[in-house]
Amino acid sequence: MHELAIAESVAKAVLEEMQRRSGQKLVAVGLRIGEFSDVVPESLEFGFDVITKGGPLDGVKFHIERTELRANCRSCGEQFRVRDLCFECPICGSRDVEIVSGRELEIAYLEIDDESAAVHGEPSRQAEGNSTV
């Protein structure tokens, strides 16, 4: 179950970021996970809950955004959704394709409590990120 190790890495990265934002209250963590990343979202969420229980991230919401597997055909330029692991262009039939999305595994955002953000000069509830886990 490599999801537990991933959950530990996410928790560590989030804690490090929140230390830089001293005094702010974290409400939620958002992850972007591609459907071709070989990660089971439910297992990852369970692992995050287990790892954070009783600690500073206990009770933080865990949101997962799935990205679909998409490819670009090098022959005709068509971008298409890959279904059933069929990497064949639906327009020209070429298999000379490049995956353009679906392998992501990254922290997409941290949602900060409005009141704690206002006290610390942060205008927004979400700290956008692109931290690859």
N, C-alpha and C positions, 0 to 999 in steps of 0.2 A: 504494500500500500504506500506508494510514493507520495500520495496526496498529503499524508501526515507531515512529511519532510517539507513539502511545498507550503503547507499551512504554517509551519514553524518559520520558514523564510519570510512569509508575508507578515506574520506577527512581529518578527524582528525588525523588518524594514519600516513598518508602521510605527513601532515604538521609537525608533531612531528619529523619524520625522516629527513625531509628537514631542520629543525632547527639544527639538529646535523651535517648537511652537509652545514653549513653556506656558502653562496655565490655561491653555485652550482645551475645551472638552470635545473629544471625538464622538461623533454620533454613528457614523457608518463608514465602512470600507467597501469600495467598489472594485471588482476585478473584471478584466476582459479575458475571456478564455475562448480560444478557437476550437471548433469542433474536430479539428485534426491534431489537437495538442496531446491527445492520449491522457486527459485528465477527466476524472469523473466528478462533476460539480458537487453532487450530493456528498460524496466522500470527503471532498475538500472542505465543504461547509461544516460537516461533522467534525473533522480534524481541527478546524479553527475554533469551534466551540469548546472542544475538549482542552486544547492547549491554552486558551485564554480564560477558562473558568477560574475564578478566584484571583485573577491578576488585574492589572490596570486596563486591559482590553475587555474584561468581562462585561457582557451586555451590549457591546458594540454590534450594530447590525452588519450583516455580511451580504452584499449584493453581488450577483454574478451576471455579467452580460456575455452571452454567447455570440461569437462571430462565425458566420458561415464559411465553409470552405469554398473559395473562389479561385479561378485560374484565368490566365491570359494566354490566348493562343499566339504563338510566335509566327505562325504562318499567315493568318488573316487579321490578327489584332482583336478578335472578339474576346470580351471578358464574360465568363459564365460561371454559374454555380455548379460545383462538382457534386454529383449525386451518386450514391452507391459506389464510391471510389472509382468512378469511370472518368479517367482523365483524357477524354477524347472531345475535341471541339465539336459542339453541336451544329456548327455552320459548315466547316470544311472537312471535318473528320480527322484532322491532324492530331497526333498525340504529342507533338512538340509544344508543350505548354509549361508555363511558369506559375507556381502557386503565388497568389498575391494576398490572400488572407485565409485565416483559419488555423494558423499555428500559434496565435498569440497566447501569452500567459503573462499578464502584466497588471500592476495596480493602476487602475484607471483614474480613481479619485479617492479623496478622503473628505467626508462630510463633517464640517465643524459646526458646533452649536452656535447659533446667531449671537447670543448674548456674550459668550466667551470670546468670539471673534471680534465683536465690536469693542470690547474692553482692550483688546490687543491690536486694534487698528486694521483688522482684516475686513474688507468690504464684502466678501463672498462666503457662502456656506460651503462651497466645494473648492478644495485645493486640487487642481488638475495635476495629473501625473502621468508618467509613462515608465514607471519603474518596472523593469523586467525582473521577474522573480526567478 
